[in-house]
Amino acid sequence: MLLTVLKLLLNRCSRHFTAFTTIGALGLIVGLSALPASAATPVAQAKTSSSASPVILVLGDSLSAEYGLARGQGWVALLEKKLLTEKMQAKVINASISGDTTSGGRSRLAPLLAQHKPTHVVIELGGNDALRGLPMAMTADNLSAMTEAAQKAGAKVLLLGVQVPPNYGADYSRQFADTFSKVATAKKVALVPFFLKNVADIADPTSLFQADRIHPKAEAHPIMLANVWPELKKLLK
C-alpha cells in the first residue's frame, strides 16, 4: 500500500516538473522576442549602424574645378546639393585640377584612392589631351589604367566623355569620342557619352561659354549635372 502511494506521488511530481519546465522555456522564448532588436541581436545591430555612406571622388580638369566661376557654382558643388534634395547620404570629394590631363590624373589617382577610399569614381579627363594634341592611344591607355585602379580599389566608375570641336576634323573628332566608349565597354563601366551635351552642341554655344570659349558659364553647369546625374544615380542604388 505504501509503495503504491509513493508511486502516485512521484508521477504527480513528475507531471508538475514537466509542466513547469515547459512553461519556463516558453516564457524565455516570449521574453527574448519581446526584447528590442538591439538587445536581442547586438552583433547585427552594430553591423547595420556602422554601414558607411557612399564616397564619390570626382577626378577632373577645369570643367569640374569651377574655373572662372564663384565657389559653389560648378556642377560638382551642385551635385552635393542634388544629393541633399534627393535625401541621399553621400560625401563628394572634388579632386579636379584645371589644366590636368589623363596622364596627370593617372599619376594622382593612387594616393587619392588610398586617402579617401571612394565607393564611386567619376573620371572627367581627356579634353586637355586633345587641346595639346596628345596621342589618342595614350589617352585611352590612361583612361583604362585609371578605371582599373578604381575598380581594384572597390569603386564603381563613371566615365564622362569629351568631344572636340569640328575644326579638329570629322575623323579625329569621331575617333576621340569613340575612345571613351571603347574604354567603357572594355572595362564594363558606366559612361556619359558627351559631358557637354546641350551646352557645346546648341545653335549658339558661345552663349553658354566664358570669353575664352572653352570654359562653360555658371548657367551651363546645371545642364552638365543633368547629363551626369542619371548615370550616377544608377550607380548609387
Secondary structure as the mmCIF struct_conf table of DSSP 4:
data_model
#
loop_
_struct_conf.conf_type_id
_struct_conf.id
_struct_conf.beg_label_comp_id
_struct_conf.beg_label_asym_id
_struct_conf.beg_label_seq_id
_struct_conf.end_label_comp_id
_struct_conf.end_label_asym_id
_struct_conf.end_label_seq_id
HELX_RH_AL_P HELX_RH_AL_P1 LEU A 2 ALA A 34
BEND BEND1 LEU A 35 LEU A 35
HELX_RH_AL_P HELX_RH_AL_P2 ALA A 37 ALA A 40
HELX_RH_AL_P HELX_RH_AL_P3 PRO A 42 SER A 49
TURN_TY1_P TURN_TY1_P1 SER A 50 SER A 50
HELX_LH_PP_P HELX_LH_PP_P1 SER A 51 PRO A 54
STRN STRN1 VAL A 55 GLY A 60
TURN_TY1_P TURN_TY1_P2 SER A 62 GLY A 68
BEND BEND2 LEU A 69 LEU A 69
TURN_TY1_P TURN_TY1_P3 ARG A 71 GLY A 72
BEND BEND3 GLY A 74 GLY A 74
HELX_RH_AL_P HELX_RH_AL_P4 TRP A 75 THR A 85
TURN_TY1_P TURN_TY1_P4 GLU A 86 LYS A 87
STRN STRN2 LYS A 91 ASN A 94
TURN_TY1_P TURN_TY1_P5 SER A 98 GLY A 99
HELX_RH_AL_P HELX_RH_AL_P5 THR A 102 HIS A 116
BEND BEND4 THR A 119 THR A 119
STRN STRN3 HIS A 120 GLU A 124
HELX_RH_AL_P HELX_RH_AL_P6 GLY A 127 LEU A 131
TURN_TY1_P TURN_TY1_P6 ARG A 132 GLY A 133
HELX_RH_AL_P HELX_RH_AL_P7 MET A 136 LYS A 152
TURN_TY1_P TURN_TY1_P7 ALA A 153 GLY A 154
STRN STRN4 LYS A 156 LEU A 160
HELX_RH_3T_P HELX_RH_3T_P1 PRO A 166 TYR A 168
HELX_RH_AL_P HELX_RH_AL_P8 ALA A 170 LYS A 187
TURN_TY1_P TURN_TY1_P8 LYS A 188 LYS A 188
STRN STRN5 ALA A 190 VAL A 192
BEND BEND5 PRO A 193 PRO A 193
TURN_TY1_P TURN_TY1_P9 PHE A 195 ALA A 200
BEND BEND6 ASP A 201 ASP A 204
HELX_RH_3T_P HELX_RH_3T_P2 PRO A 205 LEU A 208
STRN STRN6 PHE A 209 PHE A 209
TURN_TY1_P TURN_TY1_P10 ALA A 211 ASP A 212
BEND BEND7 ARG A 213 HIS A 215
STRN STRN7 PRO A 216 PRO A 216
HELX_RH_3T_P HELX_RH_3T_P3 ALA A 218 ALA A 220
HELX_RH_AL_P HELX_RH_AL_P9 HIS A 221 LEU A 236
#
